[in-house]
Every structure is written in C-alpha cells, then in structure tokens.
Amino acid sequence: MTHLTVYHLPGRWGLPSVSPFCLKLDAFLRIAGIAHEAITAATPFGGPKGKAPWITLDGETLGDSSLIIERLKTVYSVDPDQHLSRNARGTAVTIERLIEENLYWAMVFDRWCRPENWEILKNSILGDIPQPARAVLAPFAKYSVKKQLIGHGMGLHSEAEITAIAARDIQALSDLLGEQSYFFGDLPSLTDATVYSLLANIYQVDFSSPMKPLIEGTQNLVPFLARFKAAYYPEPCVRRSTRVSEAVSAASSQKC
Ligand SMILES: N[C@@H](CCC(=O)N[C@@H](CS)C(=O)NCC(=O)O)C(=O)O
C-alpha cells in the first residue's frame, strides 16, 4: 500500500497552514479523499527545494505543490478536474498562474513588508521555531523574502501600485466566479482549492491587508470562502504539533 507523508508549514487562525501552497495541497487531498500522514514543519528547509510543502511517497521525496498534485493524480487515479471542458482546463491554468505567480506576491508583501504585521508574522509563520533560534532567524528570513520580492518584481512597486495590481486580480477572480458555487459550476475542482488557499490566507488571518476590503467588496468571494470551508473544513482546526506525526485520513478526519 502506498504511504504518503505530507510536510506543511504551521497553521493559525483556524487554517491548517499559513502557507497558501501547503493549504492548496491539503485542500486537494481532501477533495480527492487521499489518506495521508501530515507533519507540521517549523521551516521549509527540510524540503528538496527549500520550500513548503513537500511529500514523501513510498520513500521518494518530492517538492512543489503543483508537481506533487500531478504525481498524486496519477498514483491514486484521481482527478478533481475530470468534469472540466478543454476550455475550462485552459482557464484553470490561467487562474493558477494569477494566484501563484502574481497575487501571492502581493500577500507576501503585506506579511513581510508592512511594519504592523511583523510581530504577527514572527508569532505565526515563524511561530513554531523555538526561541532563541526564532529571534536570530527572523531578520535573515525577512531579508531573504524581500530579495525574492525584488527578484519577482512585485517588490519594486509602491504600496499603492501593489494594491492596484491586487485589485485587478481580485476583481478578475470575482468576475470569473460570477454567480456559480465554484469556479466551474456546481462541482469543486483544483481551481477552487487554489483560490481558497490564497484568499483564506489573506482574508481569514490576523495580518492587516488592503486586500481584505477588496475581497469583501466583490460580494461573491467571501461567500465562496465560506462555501469551500463548509464543504472541506467543517470543524474548527485542531493544531498539529510541530514535527509530531499524526495519521490523518483526508477523507474521514475532521481535523485540519
Ligand atoms: N511553487 C512552489 C512554491 C512554494 C513556496 O513558495 N512556499 C513558500 C511558503 S508559502 C516557502 O516555502 N517559502 C520559503 C522560501 O522561499 O524561502 C509550490 O507550489 O509549492
């Protein structure tokens, strides 16, 4: 029998992970009903690419949420996108890129570059790193993330420009969702997991962000978040202790 272990960054504020990529993988596992063991990692350094999430699958280590999901779809013969037309599959990739290659970086800017979020960040994203290591690591992590923001390009913009960029993405998501329950109709797909995992990490967290009122202002994205949460995360989250493994059946467990 296949043994799957998933490593993800810590959860807070009722979310199983404060990393959108980790939350996306978790949501995919729930949609697909794939049983696995989940381990909270305090840092992403254990992953093969130095980023979270990562998995081990029968002893093989794999990184990157999208590559992991592609592999799991094959290994477990599941496809949450099987009801999608070819045209919808194209739109799904486009939405994934909007979320992960653009809007994600606006979230990173809010978390790491707004002074009012620094204490919150140290006690959440870095919060499972024991002291005094956390205090030492925090400024290095901030320096590294700011460098990534500049490298991506988002970090070159002013706050007002970043908010305007985010506003277009959020409006686009709202327009694509329209009056549907999920992005491609009545049935959820991987796109819903992808959108949920980023928007919940902006909207359902303690970090201050100009994106919160933008999400609220769309009228349909907050109900979408509530709908997805009710379907896949109906119970309050029970925090997993860091690096303590715990058997989790995504299909049956109410823990997150
Ligand atoms: N493309 C990767 C991105 C993963 C990613 O950027 N994860 C962040 C956490 S949200 C991370 O580990 N960052 C650590 C770093 O870049 O140093 C995926 O889909 O898994």
The ligand as an SDF file (V2000), in Angstrom:
LIG
                    3D

 20 19  0  0  0  0  0  0  0  0999 V2000
    5.9160   26.6640   -6.3720 N   0  0  0  0  0  0  0  0  0  0  0  0
    6.0040   26.2350   -5.0070 C   0  0  0  0  0  0  0  0  0  0  0  0
    6.0380   27.4440   -4.1050 C   0  0  0  0  0  0  0  0  0  0  0  0
    6.1750   27.0630   -2.6260 C   0  0  0  0  0  0  0  0  0  0  0  0
    6.5080   28.2620   -1.7490 C   0  0  0  0  0  0  0  0  0  0  0  0
    6.8910   29.3280   -2.2180 O   0  0  0  0  0  0  0  0  0  0  0  0
    6.3710   28.0470   -0.4370 N   0  0  0  0  0  0  0  0  0  0  0  0
    6.7360   29.0770    0.5000 C   0  0  0  0  0  0  0  0  0  0  0  0
    5.7750   29.0630    1.6800 C   0  0  0  0  0  0  0  0  0  0  0  0
    4.2100   29.7340    1.2180 S   0  0  0  0  0  0  0  0  0  0  0  0
    8.1020   28.7910    1.0430 C   0  0  0  0  0  0  0  0  0  0  0  0
    8.3860   27.6890    1.4500 O   0  0  0  0  0  0  0  0  0  0  0  0
    8.9560   29.8050    1.0650 N   0  0  0  0  0  0  0  0  0  0  0  0
   10.2530   29.6920    1.6700 C   0  0  0  0  0  0  0  0  0  0  0  0
   11.2950   30.4170    0.9060 C   0  0  0  0  0  0  0  0  0  0  0  0
   11.0500   30.8000   -0.2510 O   0  0  0  0  0  0  0  0  0  0  0  0
   12.3680   30.5970    1.4710 O   0  0  0  0  0  0  0  0  0  0  0  0
    4.8220   25.3280   -4.6960 C   0  0  0  0  0  0  0  0  0  0  0  0
    3.8170   25.3670   -5.4290 O   0  0  0  0  0  0  0  0  0  0  0  0
    4.9210   24.5160   -3.7770 O   0  0  0  0  0  0  0  0  0  0  0  0
  1  2  1  0
  2  3  1  0
  2 18  1  0
  3  4  1  0
  4  5  1  0
  5  6  2  0
  5  7  1  0
  7  8  1  0
  8  9  1  0
  8 11  1  0
  9 10  1  0
 11 12  2  0
 11 13  1  0
 13 14  1  0
 14 15  1  0
 15 16  2  0
 15 17  1  0
 18 19  2  0
 18 20  1  0
M  END
$$$$
